[in-house]
Amino acid sequence: MKSPGFIISALALLFVQCNPIEMESDALLDAHPIEVNATQHYRFKDEILKQIVLGNNGAALPYGIENVMAKKIIYTTASPDNQPKEASGILLIPENISEKVILLYLHSAITDPKKASSLSLLGNNELLRAAILASTGFITLIPDYMGYGASSDVPHLFEHKKSLVQSNYDFLWAVHQYLKQNKITSLNKLFILGYGEGAYSSLVLQQKIEETLQFQILHTYAGGGVYNKSRFITSLFETEKNTNALGNFVRLLISYNRNYKRLNRPLSYYFNPPYSHQIETIINENGILKDSMVTGITVRELFTKEFIDGVLEKTDRTYLEVVQENDISDWKPKTPITLYRGSLDQVTAYANTLKTVKEIELLGGQITYEGILGKNHELAQWPFLFDVIHQIKNFNAN
């Protein structure tokens, strides 16, 4: 880092227009010290945000929409190989902070590194969605996952539990320190929401927070996620119908093969030619595989018979153990959860989502399911966000 600690000069002026909310006493500030730098990133204007809401919701929200100031947060975390690593994210502060809780928004998969939140401004991107959340009165946080933004020199490990939890948990602490240092608020109570990869990230982060008991989550909202990887992969190979999920699975496969030394197999073990060579070229060029690269390809065309048989016959124990380590299973959450899914979603299967709900219910967890009618995976994201805003507003009102 260029300079340790907090960069406060000039930033104090930016907070004059923000009405601070009452501080809550806690003893967490020194418990998890993280080196943090904060700089001004962008100012979202309320009139533009109102038009974006209208265009995606079909109507204005029944709440005031505020100007939002975005701050880029650079903080220290650990890389997948446990080395100190700079990472980044965005802290969004509405001009008038009307809500005394924090929103943590965990974004969906990014296939263009330039669309990382800390590199984004206006446009169809995840930072804009987080800004809409913040404009309704909430301080909102959106981290870049490891591999994006300040940490773009290392590969992003798609839906890898350990790396997602590590960087996102440290981001929470970094923002907590910053908010306390600048006497804005304390990050004691928060709502977590995430979509796609962010849905999975939300639940594994909830698990971590519930283990440490250092933050209070009021509710977690997760949409369009794959929570049990083992079940997802088996279903994909058995039915061979859900080919729209191939892009997600290939990113998952590459991520785990790259990170786990006990795998680290040649891609020709997993993929038939010419796809093995094409995918290896993308990896060597530090590219991210896009869904369009595997569109129209069947499971049997893409993957080798040896790999498919090893999964379905459960003889590839090493691979299956790695996948199982990243499953969300055998868990009784202490915090209520709501899962969302578009009724036309062909990336996540309804049956698999429902099984996750039933499993958590059987263990005594509080979980509900909300379907988003007539929407596929991509188009369900805006309805998900707007419904979550309503749910959180009603929660606070009560």
VEXDREN-2710 file (C-alpha; in Angstrom, 1 decimal):
% VEXDREN-2710
k/r/px/py/pz
1/MET/0.0/0.0/0.0
2/LYS/1.2/3.5/-0.7
3/SER/0.3/4.7/2.7
4/PRO/-0.9/2.8/5.8
5/GLY/-3.9/3.5/7.8
6/PHE/-6.8/5.7/6.8
7/ILE/-6.7/8.5/4.2
8/ILE/-8.8/11.1/5.8
9/SER/-7.6/14.3/4.2
10/ALA/-10.3/15.9/2.0
11/LEU/-12.7/13.1/2.8
12/ALA/-14.0/14.9/5.8
13/LEU/-15.6/17.5/3.6
14/LEU/-17.5/14.8/1.7
15/PHE/-19.2/13.8/4.9
16/VAL/-20.5/17.2/5.9
17/GLN/-23.6/16.6/3.8
18/CYS/-24.2/13.2/5.2
19/ASN/-26.3/13.1/8.4
20/PRO/-24.6/10.6/10.8
21/ILE/-26.7/8.2/12.6
22/GLU/-26.5/7.4/16.3
23/MET/-23.4/5.4/17.3
24/GLU/-23.9/2.1/19.0
25/SER/-21.4/1.1/21.7
26/ASP/-19.4/-2.0/20.9
27/ALA/-15.9/-3.4/21.6
28/LEU/-15.2/-4.7/18.1
29/LEU/-13.1/-1.9/16.7
30/ASP/-9.7/-3.2/17.8
31/ALA/-10.6/-6.9/17.6
32/HIS/-9.8/-7.4/13.9
33/PRO/-7.6/-4.5/12.8
34/ILE/-7.2/-4.2/9.0
35/GLU/-5.2/-1.7/7.0
36/VAL/-7.6/0.5/5.1
37/ASN/-7.4/3.3/2.5
38/ALA/-10.5/5.2/1.3
39/THR/-10.9/7.6/-1.6
40/GLN/-13.8/9.2/-3.4
41/HIS/-15.0/7.2/-6.3
42/TYR/-18.3/8.6/-7.7
43/ARG/-21.4/10.6/-6.9
44/PHE/-24.7/9.1/-8.0
45/LYS/-27.4/11.7/-8.6
46/ASP/-30.9/11.1/-7.3
47/GLU/-32.6/12.1/-10.5
48/ILE/-30.7/9.6/-12.6
49/LEU/-31.3/6.9/-10.0
50/LYS/-35.0/7.6/-10.1
51/GLN/-35.1/7.1/-13.8
52/ILE/-33.2/3.8/-13.5
53/VAL/-35.7/2.6/-10.9
54/LEU/-38.6/3.6/-13.2
55/GLY/-37.0/1.8/-16.2
56/ASN/-36.4/-1.4/-14.3
57/ASN/-39.4/-1.5/-11.9
58/GLY/-42.1/0.1/-14.1
59/ALA/-43.0/2.5/-11.3
60/ALA/-41.3/4.7/-8.8
61/LEU/-40.5/3.3/-5.4
62/PRO/-42.6/4.5/-2.5
63/TYR/-39.6/5.9/-0.7
64/GLY/-37.4/8.9/-1.1
65/ILE/-34.4/8.5/-3.4
66/GLU/-31.2/10.2/-2.2
67/ASN/-27.9/11.3/-3.8
68/VAL/-25.3/8.6/-3.1
69/MET/-21.6/9.1/-2.5
70/ALA/-19.4/6.1/-3.4
71/LYS/-16.0/5.6/-1.7
72/LYS/-13.5/3.1/-2.9
73/ILE/-12.1/1.0/-0.1
74/ILE/-8.7/-0.7/-0.4
75/TYR/-8.0/-3.1/2.4
76/THR/-5.7/-5.9/3.3
77/THR/-6.9/-9.5/3.3
78/ALA/-5.3/-12.9/2.5
79/SER/-4.9/-14.5/-0.9
80/PRO/-6.0/-18.1/-1.5
81/ASP/-2.4/-19.2/-0.7
82/ASN/-2.6/-17.2/2.7
83/GLN/-0.4/-14.4/1.7
84/PRO/-1.2/-10.7/2.6
85/LYS/-3.1/-9.2/-0.3
86/GLU/-4.8/-5.9/-1.2
87/ALA/-8.4/-6.1/-2.2
88/SER/-11.1/-3.6/-2.9
89/GLY/-14.8/-2.7/-2.7
90/ILE/-17.2/0.2/-2.6
91/LEU/-18.9/1.9/0.4
92/LEU/-22.0/3.7/-0.6
93/ILE/-23.4/6.5/1.6
94/PRO/-26.7/8.2/1.0
95/GLU/-26.9/11.9/1.4
96/ASN/-29.4/11.4/4.2
97/ILE/-28.9/8.2/6.2
98/SER/-32.5/7.4/7.2
99/GLU/-31.9/3.7/8.2
100/LYS/-29.9/2.5/11.2
101/VAL/-28.8/-0.8/9.6
102/ILE/-26.2/-1.6/7.0
103/LEU/-26.8/-3.5/3.7
104/LEU/-24.1/-5.8/2.4
105/TYR/-24.7/-6.6/-1.3
106/LEU/-22.8/-9.5/-2.8
107/HIS/-22.8/-9.3/-6.5
108/SER/-23.5/-11.9/-9.2
109/ALA/-20.8/-13.5/-11.4
110/ILE/-18.7/-11.0/-13.5
111/THR/-17.3/-12.2/-16.8
112/ASP/-15.8/-8.8/-17.7
113/PRO/-13.1/-7.7/-15.1
114/LYS/-13.7/-4.1/-16.2
115/LYS/-17.1/-4.3/-14.6
116/ALA/-15.8/-4.9/-11.1
117/SER/-17.6/-2.5/-8.7
118/SER/-14.5/-0.5/-7.9
119/LEU/-13.9/0.1/-11.6
120/SER/-17.6/0.9/-12.5
121/LEU/-19.5/4.1/-12.7
122/LEU/-23.0/4.5/-14.3
123/GLY/-24.1/1.6/-16.6
124/ASN/-25.6/-1.8/-16.4
125/ASN/-23.4/-3.1/-13.6
126/GLU/-23.5/-4.3/-10.1
127/LEU/-22.3/-1.1/-8.6
128/LEU/-25.4/0.7/-10.0
129/ARG/-27.7/-1.9/-8.3
130/ALA/-25.9/-1.3/-5.0
131/ALA/-26.3/2.4/-5.5
132/ILE/-30.1/1.9/-5.9
133/LEU/-30.2/0.1/-2.6
134/ALA/-28.2/2.9/-0.9
135/SER/-30.4/5.6/-2.4
136/THR/-33.3/4.4/-0.3
137/GLY/-31.5/5.5/2.8
138/PHE/-29.2/2.6/3.7
139/ILE/-25.4/2.6/3.9
140/THR/-24.5/-0.1/1.5
141/LEU/-21.4/-2.2/0.9
142/ILE/-20.4/-4.0/-2.2
143/PRO/-17.0/-5.9/-2.2
144/ASP/-15.0/-6.8/-5.3
145/TYR/-14.3/-10.5/-4.8
146/MET/-10.7/-11.7/-4.8
147/GLY/-9.5/-11.5/-8.4
148/TYR/-11.3/-8.3/-9.3
149/GLY/-10.4/-4.6/-8.8
150/ALA/-7.3/-4.2/-6.7
151/SER/-6.6/-7.9/-6.6
152/SER/-7.1/-8.5/-10.4
153/ASP/-3.5/-9.9/-10.7
154/VAL/-4.7/-13.1/-9.1
155/PRO/-7.4/-15.4/-10.6
156/HIS/-10.9/-15.2/-9.3
157/LEU/-11.9/-18.5/-7.7
158/PHE/-15.5/-18.8/-8.7
159/GLU/-17.8/-19.9/-5.9
160/HIS/-14.8/-21.1/-3.8
161/LYS/-16.0/-20.9/-0.2
162/LYS/-12.8/-20.2/1.6
163/SER/-11.6/-17.3/-0.6
164/LEU/-15.1/-15.7/-0.8
165/VAL/-15.5/-15.8/3.0
166/GLN/-12.0/-14.5/3.7
167/SER/-12.1/-11.5/1.5
168/ASN/-15.7/-10.5/2.2
169/TYR/-15.4/-10.9/5.9
170/ASP/-12.2/-8.8/5.9
171/PHE/-14.1/-6.2/3.8
172/LEU/-16.8/-6.0/6.5
173/TRP/-14.1/-5.3/9.1
174/ALA/-12.4/-2.7/6.9
175/VAL/-15.6/-0.8/6.4
176/HIS/-16.5/-1.2/10.1
177/GLN/-13.2/0.4/11.1
178/TYR/-13.7/3.2/8.5
179/LEU/-17.2/4.0/9.6
180/LYS/-16.2/4.1/13.3
181/GLN/-13.0/6.1/12.6
182/ASN/-15.1/8.8/10.8
183/LYS/-17.9/8.6/13.4
184/ILE/-20.6/7.8/10.9
185/THR/-22.0/4.7/12.4
186/SER/-21.0/1.2/13.6
187/LEU/-21.5/-1.9/11.6
188/ASN/-23.2/-4.0/14.2
189/LYS/-26.5/-4.9/12.5
190/LEU/-26.7/-5.7/8.9
191/PHE/-28.8/-7.3/6.2
192/ILE/-27.0/-9.5/3.7
193/LEU/-28.3/-9.9/0.1
194/GLY/-26.8/-11.5/-2.9
195/TYR/-27.6/-12.8/-6.3
196/GLY/-26.1/-15.6/-8.4
197/GLU/-22.6/-16.1/-7.1
198/GLY/-23.5/-13.5/-4.5
199/ALA/-26.4/-15.7/-3.3
200/TYR/-23.9/-18.5/-2.5
201/SER/-21.5/-16.0/-1.1
202/SER/-24.2/-14.6/1.2
203/LEU/-24.9/-17.9/2.9
204/VAL/-21.3/-19.0/3.4
205/LEU/-20.5/-15.6/4.8
206/GLN/-23.5/-15.9/7.1
207/GLN/-22.1/-19.2/8.3
208/LYS/-18.8/-17.5/9.2
209/ILE/-20.4/-14.5/11.0
210/GLU/-22.6/-16.9/13.0
211/GLU/-19.5/-18.8/14.1
212/THR/-17.6/-15.7/15.2
213/LEU/-20.7/-13.8/16.7
214/GLN/-19.0/-10.5/15.9
215/PHE/-21.8/-9.0/13.8
216/GLN/-25.5/-9.3/14.0
217/ILE/-27.3/-10.3/10.8
218/LEU/-31.0/-9.5/10.8
219/HIS/-31.9/-11.4/7.7
220/THR/-30.2/-12.9/4.6
221/TYR/-31.8/-12.7/1.1
222/ALA/-30.3/-14.8/-1.6
223/GLY/-31.5/-15.1/-5.2
224/GLY/-30.6/-17.4/-8.1
225/GLY/-27.9/-19.3/-6.3
226/VAL/-26.4/-22.8/-6.4
227/TYR/-26.0/-23.8/-2.7
228/ASN/-25.2/-27.5/-2.9
229/LYS/-22.6/-28.0/-5.6
230/SER/-22.6/-31.8/-5.4
231/ARG/-26.3/-32.0/-6.1
232/PHE/-26.0/-29.4/-8.9
233/ILE/-23.3/-31.3/-10.7
234/THR/-24.9/-34.7/-10.4
235/SER/-28.2/-33.3/-11.7
236/LEU/-26.4/-31.6/-14.6
237/PHE/-24.7/-34.9/-15.6
238/GLU/-27.8/-37.1/-15.1
239/THR/-30.4/-35.0/-16.9
240/GLU/-28.2/-33.3/-19.5
241/LYS/-31.0/-30.8/-20.0
242/ASN/-29.9/-27.8/-18.0
243/THR/-27.2/-26.8/-20.5
244/ASN/-27.7/-23.1/-19.7
245/ALA/-25.9/-23.9/-16.5
246/LEU/-22.8/-25.1/-18.3
247/GLY/-21.0/-21.7/-18.1
248/ASN/-21.3/-21.6/-14.3
249/PHE/-20.2/-25.2/-14.0
250/VAL/-17.1/-24.7/-16.2
251/ARG/-16.1/-21.7/-14.2
252/LEU/-16.6/-23.7/-11.0
253/LEU/-14.6/-26.6/-12.4
254/ILE/-11.7/-24.4/-13.5
255/SER/-11.7/-22.6/-10.1
256/TYR/-11.5/-25.8/-8.0
257/ASN/-9.0/-27.5/-10.3
258/ARG/-6.7/-24.4/-10.1
259/ASN/-6.9/-24.0/-6.4
260/TYR/-6.7/-27.5/-5.0
261/LYS/-3.3/-29.1/-5.3
262/ARG/-4.8/-32.6/-4.9
263/LEU/-6.7/-31.9/-8.2
264/ASN/-4.6/-29.7/-10.6
265/ARG/-5.3/-32.1/-13.5
266/PRO/-4.8/-31.4/-17.2
267/LEU/-7.9/-29.9/-18.7
268/SER/-8.0/-32.8/-21.1
269/TYR/-9.1/-35.0/-18.2
270/TYR/-12.3/-33.0/-18.0
271/PHE/-13.0/-31.6/-21.5
272/ASN/-13.1/-33.2/-24.9
273/PRO/-11.2/-31.7/-27.8
274/PRO/-11.3/-29.1/-29.2
275/TYR/-12.8/-27.5/-26.0
276/SER/-10.0/-28.5/-23.7
277/HIS/-7.5/-26.5/-25.9
278/GLN/-9.9/-23.6/-26.3
279/ILE/-10.5/-23.3/-22.5
280/GLU/-6.8/-23.7/-21.7
281/THR/-6.0/-20.8/-24.1
282/ILE/-8.5/-18.6/-22.3
283/ILE/-7.0/-19.5/-18.9
284/ASN/-3.4/-18.9/-20.1
285/GLU/-4.5/-15.5/-21.3
286/ASN/-6.0/-14.7/-17.9
287/GLY/-9.4/-14.5/-19.5
288/ILE/-12.8/-15.4/-18.0
289/LEU/-15.0/-18.0/-19.7
290/LYS/-18.2/-16.5/-20.9
291/ASP/-21.5/-18.4/-21.1
292/SER/-21.6/-17.8/-24.9
293/MET/-18.5/-20.0/-25.3
294/VAL/-20.4/-23.1/-24.3
295/THR/-23.8/-22.2/-25.6
296/GLY/-25.4/-24.9/-27.7
297/ILE/-22.9/-27.6/-26.5
298/THR/-24.3/-30.7/-24.8
299/VAL/-22.8/-32.2/-21.6
300/ARG/-21.5/-35.3/-23.5
301/GLU/-19.9/-33.1/-26.2
302/LEU/-18.1/-30.9/-23.7
303/PHE/-17.0/-33.3/-20.9
304/THR/-15.1/-36.6/-21.2
305/LYS/-16.8/-39.9/-20.5
306/GLU/-14.2/-40.7/-17.8
307/PHE/-15.0/-37.5/-15.9
308/ILE/-18.8/-37.9/-16.2
309/ASP/-18.6/-41.6/-15.1
310/GLY/-16.3/-40.7/-12.2
311/VAL/-18.9/-38.3/-10.9
312/LEU/-22.0/-40.4/-11.5
313/GLU/-20.5/-43.6/-10.3
314/LYS/-18.8/-41.8/-7.4
315/THR/-15.4/-43.3/-8.2
316/ASP/-13.7/-39.9/-8.6
317/ARG/-13.4/-39.5/-4.8
318/THR/-10.9/-36.7/-4.8
319/TYR/-12.9/-34.5/-7.0
320/LEU/-16.2/-35.2/-5.2
321/GLU/-14.5/-34.5/-1.8
322/VAL/-13.4/-31.0/-3.1
323/VAL/-16.9/-30.2/-4.3
324/GLN/-18.4/-31.4/-1.0
325/GLU/-16.1/-29.0/0.9
326/ASN/-17.8/-26.1/-0.9
327/ASP/-21.4/-27.4/-0.3
328/ILE/-23.8/-25.6/2.0
329/SER/-25.2/-28.6/3.9
330/ASP/-25.8/-29.9/7.4
331/TRP/-26.2/-26.4/8.7
332/LYS/-28.8/-24.9/11.0
333/PRO/-28.6/-21.1/10.5
334/LYS/-29.3/-18.8/13.4
335/THR/-30.5/-16.0/11.1
336/PRO/-33.7/-16.1/9.0
337/ILE/-33.1/-16.7/5.2
338/THR/-35.2/-16.0/2.2
339/LEU/-34.3/-17.7/-1.1
340/TYR/-35.5/-16.3/-4.4
341/ARG/-35.5/-17.9/-7.9
342/GLY/-37.0/-16.8/-11.2
343/SER/-39.7/-19.3/-12.4
344/LEU/-38.0/-19.5/-15.8
345/ASP/-34.4/-19.7/-14.4
346/GLN/-32.5/-22.3/-16.4
347/VAL/-29.2/-21.8/-14.6
348/THR/-30.5/-22.9/-11.2
349/ALA/-32.9/-25.8/-10.9
350/TYR/-36.1/-25.4/-8.8
351/ALA/-35.8/-28.9/-7.4
352/ASN/-32.3/-28.2/-6.0
353/THR/-33.3/-24.9/-4.5
354/LEU/-36.3/-26.5/-2.8
355/LYS/-34.1/-29.3/-1.4
356/THR/-31.9/-26.6/0.2
357/VAL/-35.0/-25.1/1.8
358/LYS/-36.3/-28.4/3.0
359/GLU/-32.9/-29.5/4.4
360/ILE/-32.5/-26.3/6.5
361/GLU/-36.1/-26.6/7.7
362/LEU/-35.5/-30.1/8.9
363/LEU/-32.5/-28.9/10.9
364/GLY/-34.7/-26.3/12.6
365/GLY/-33.5/-23.2/10.6
366/GLN/-35.9/-20.4/9.6
367/ILE/-36.1/-20.2/5.8
368/THR/-38.7/-19.3/3.2
369/TYR/-38.8/-19.4/-0.6
370/GLU/-40.1/-16.7/-3.0
371/GLY/-40.6/-17.4/-6.7
372/ILE/-40.3/-14.6/-9.2
373/LEU/-42.9/-15.4/-11.9
374/GLY/-42.1/-15.2/-15.6
375/LYS/-38.4/-14.3/-15.2
376/ASN/-35.3/-16.1/-16.2
377/HIS/-32.0/-16.0/-14.3
378/GLU/-30.9/-12.6/-15.6
379/LEU/-34.2/-10.8/-15.6
380/ALA/-35.1/-11.9/-12.1
381/GLN/-32.3/-9.9/-10.6
382/TRP/-34.1/-6.5/-10.6
383/PRO/-37.4/-7.8/-9.2
384/PHE/-35.3/-9.6/-6.5
385/LEU/-33.6/-6.3/-5.5
386/PHE/-36.8/-4.3/-5.4
387/ASP/-38.6/-6.9/-3.3
388/VAL/-35.7/-7.1/-0.9
389/ILE/-35.9/-3.3/-0.5
390/HIS/-39.6/-3.6/0.4
391/GLN/-38.9/-6.4/2.8
392/ILE/-36.1/-4.6/4.7
393/LYS/-38.1/-1.3/4.8
394/ASN/-41.1/-3.3/6.3
395/PHE/-38.7/-5.1/8.7
396/ASN/-37.4/-1.8/10.0
397/ALA/-40.8/-0.2/10.3
398/ASN/-41.9/-3.1/12.5
END
